[in-house]
Amino acid sequence: MDISRKLGIGIVMIVPAVVGSGALWAIFHHAVPILIWVAIMLGILGGIVSGKLLRD
């Protein structure tokens, strides 16, 4: 997978990270679930960028 596609996926993943963080804040009013959510999203992005989650 070329670098431009990886960067595009990273940019697109910002949307669920922000929306999910806002939803978690509305439910819990605490930062810990948000940090866990962001860590999950970073893990998924890391897997995509390293090539472990997407194969061409």
C-alpha positions as CSV (number, residue, x, y, z in Angstrom):
1,M,0.0,0.0,0.0
2,D,1.4,3.4,-0.9
3,I,2.1,6.1,1.6
4,S,-0.6,8.4,0.3
5,R,-3.3,5.8,0.9
6,K,-2.0,5.2,4.4
7,L,-2.1,9.0,5.1
8,G,-5.6,9.2,3.7
9,I,-6.8,6.4,6.0
10,G,-5.2,8.2,9.0
11,I,-7.0,11.4,8.1
12,V,-10.3,9.6,7.7
13,M,-9.8,7.8,11.1
14,I,-9.8,11.2,12.8
15,V,-13.6,11.4,12.3
16,P,-14.6,8.3,14.4
17,A,-11.9,9.2,17.0
18,V,-13.5,12.7,17.5
19,V,-17.1,11.5,17.3
20,G,-16.4,8.6,19.6
21,S,-14.6,10.7,22.1
22,G,-17.5,13.2,22.2
23,A,-20.0,10.4,22.7
24,L,-17.9,8.9,25.5
25,W,-17.6,12.3,27.2
26,A,-21.4,12.8,27.0
27,I,-21.9,9.4,28.6
28,F,-19.2,9.2,31.3
29,H,-17.9,12.8,31.8
30,H,-14.5,11.4,32.5
31,A,-11.2,11.3,30.5
32,V,-10.3,7.7,31.1
33,P,-12.7,6.2,28.6
34,I,-11.7,8.8,26.0
35,L,-8.0,7.9,26.4
36,I,-8.9,4.2,26.1
37,W,-10.9,4.9,22.9
38,V,-8.0,7.0,21.4
39,A,-5.6,4.2,22.2
40,I,-7.8,1.7,20.4
41,M,-8.0,3.9,17.4
42,L,-4.2,4.5,17.4
43,G,-3.7,0.7,17.6
44,I,-6.0,0.1,14.6
45,L,-4.2,2.9,12.6
46,G,-0.8,1.4,13.6
47,G,-2.0,-2.0,12.4
48,I,-3.1,-0.5,9.1
49,V,0.1,1.5,8.6
50,S,2.3,-1.4,9.4
51,G,0.4,-3.6,7.0
52,K,-1.0,-6.1,9.5
53,L,-4.6,-5.2,9.0
54,L,-4.9,-4.5,5.3
55,R,-3.4,-6.5,2.5
56,D,-3.2,-5.5,-1.1
